[in-house]
Amino acid sequence: MKGLFTYDMIRDIWIPLLSGIIGGLFTLVGVVLTVRYERKKEQRDYMEKIKPYLVVQHLSDLSKDEIQHIKKASISNDSLNPCVSITPDHIYYHWENLVISNIGNYACILAYIKINNSPYAFPTKSPIKPGESFQIVGQLVSVYIFPEIESISLGFYDCNYNLYEYSLHFRIAKYTGESNPKIKNLEKVIQFDTIDCNNQMKEV
């Protein structure tokens, strides 16, 4: 056994052998880490590619042909009952035409609209293809009764049914349309500016 651990044997055999084994282990670990990194990078790139990207459109900026091809997204059973829980402090909020265009590379699905953290689901989960536009309509979302509107957001699924929630940036302005003589409350209008697509995927 002494012959296995002489100075010459340690110098000429064991040290190079151990160095090779240790170097091989580091190389193997490096390869595994590189493969994991590349897989995660590919997954991130793919998720970024299928992520919904949308913009708010204004009808004044669209041609007649573009307006004719706008899809409708409506909430069912959205009739209002003005007699329920309405106080003098409540405001009738109208809003301008809310038209959203899909400028991403993949289709997405409109899931819900959320007003003051109260979500309202869309019953029809039809895909919105790249380049298509849709308008959100319905009594519930065109006349909204609340003391104050603090936030409005839209929920979307990507083509793999990952959920995203994007905030809508809006302004509250004086309502100049025709007023309903039965409405005694103050009336205002919501004017939409942009939609924030920087939010990350939501956990569901």
N, C-alpha and C positions, 0 to 999 in steps of 0.2 A: 504493500500500500504506500510505503514511503516513496517508491519510485514514481507514483502518480502525482506527488505534490512537491517534487524538487523545484528548485528555482527555474531551471530551464523549461520544465514541463509547464509550470504556471505561466511563464512568460511567453512560451511559444505555442501552447495549446489552449490552456484554460482561459486566459485573458481574451484572446481573439474569439474563442467559442462563446464565452459569456457576452462579449461585446456584440457579437453577431446576433445572439438571441435577444438581447435587450434592444438592439437596433431594429430587429425584425418586429418586436412587439410594438415599438413606437411607430414603425411604418404601418403596421396593421391598425393600430388605434387611429392614426392619421387618416387612413383610407376609410375606416368606418365613420369617422367624424365628417369627412368630406362627402361621403354618400348621403349621410343624414342631412347635411347642410344643403346639398343639391336637391334632395327630395323636398325639403321644406321650402326652398326657393321656388321650385317648380310649382308647389302647391300655392304659395303666395302669388306667384305670377298668374296662375290660372284663376284664383279667386278674384284678383284684380281685373282680369280680363272679362269675367262674367258679371262683375258687380254692376248694378243698375246705375246709369248716369242719365240724369234728366234735367230739363230746363223749363222754366215758366215761360209760356208764350202769351203774347197779347194779340187779341184779334185784329187790332189795327195794323199789326206788322205782318199779317198773313194775307195771302191772296185768296180770292173767292174759291178757287179750286182746292186750296189747302183747307179752308174752312169747311167745305163740303165733305171732306174725307176725315174730319175729326170724329173719333169714336165717343160714345157716351158711357160714363160710369156712374151708376145711380145706386143709392141705398134704398132697399125695399122697406115698406112699412114705415115711412119717414114722415107721416103726417103729424102736424103739430096740434096740440090742444091748448090754445091761448088761455084757457080758464084755469090751468093747473099751475099753482105756485108762482104766479106772475105778480110782482110787486111794482110799485112806482120806481124803484131803483133799477129794475131790469131795463136793458137796452135791446132794441130790435136791430140786430146786425144783418145787413144785406151784404152780399159780396159780388164783385165783378166776376166775369167769366173766368173760372180757374181752368186753364188749359195747360197740360203738361206734355212735353215731347220727349220721347226716348232717343237720346243721342248716343247710347252705348252700342256695343257690337253684338249684344245678345238680347233676347226677349226677356221681359220681366213681367211680374204679375202684381197688380194693385191689390193689397190685402185690406187696408183699413185707412180711415182718416181719424186723427185724434185731435180733439179740441179741449183745451184745458185738462189734459190727461184723461179724457173720457173717449175711448175708442169706439168707432162705429164701423162695423165690418161691411165689406161689399160682398153680396151673395154670389155674384158671378165672377169666377176666377179666370177670366179670359186673358191670354197673354197679350202684351203690348210689344209688338215687333220693333226692331230698330228702324228709326225714321218715322214711326207712327206717333200720332198725337191723340190725346183723349181729354174730354171735358168732364169734370165732376159736376153732376147735377142732382136735383132733388130738393124738396121743400126743407128737409132737415139741415142741409148744408148750404142752402141759399138764403135762408132767413133763420138766424140763430139767436136765441133769447138767453141773455146772461147779463149779470151786472158788469162783467168785464171779461174780455178775451185776452188771455196772457200768452197762449201758445197754440200753434196749429202745426201738426206734422202728418206725414204720410208714411204708411208702412208698405214695403215692397218685398216680394220674393224674387231672388234671382232664378236662373234656369235649373239650379240644383235645390231649390226651395230653402235657401238660406235667407233669413229675414233681416232686412235693413229698415231703419226708421230715419227719415230725413225731415229736418225742420223747414217750415216755410217762413220766409221773411215777408212781413206785411206791414201796412200802415192803416190806421183808422182815420177815416175822413168823414166830413159832413155828408149826409145823404141828401142828394138833390133830385132823386127820382120822385115818382108820384106816390104820395103817402096814402095809406089805408085809413079812411075816416074812423074806423073802429079801433085803430091803434092809438092809445093815448100816451104810450111810452115814447121816449126819445129814440130816434132812428139814426143809425150810422152805417157806413159802408166800409167793407174790408177791401183794400187794394193790395194785390199780391205783387211782389217784386222778384224774388228769386227763391230757389230751393237749394238747400245745403246738402250736397252729396258727399261730404267728407266724413260722415259718421260711419263707424265700423259696424260689422255684423252683430246683431243682437243675439243673446243666448235665449233659446226657447226650450 
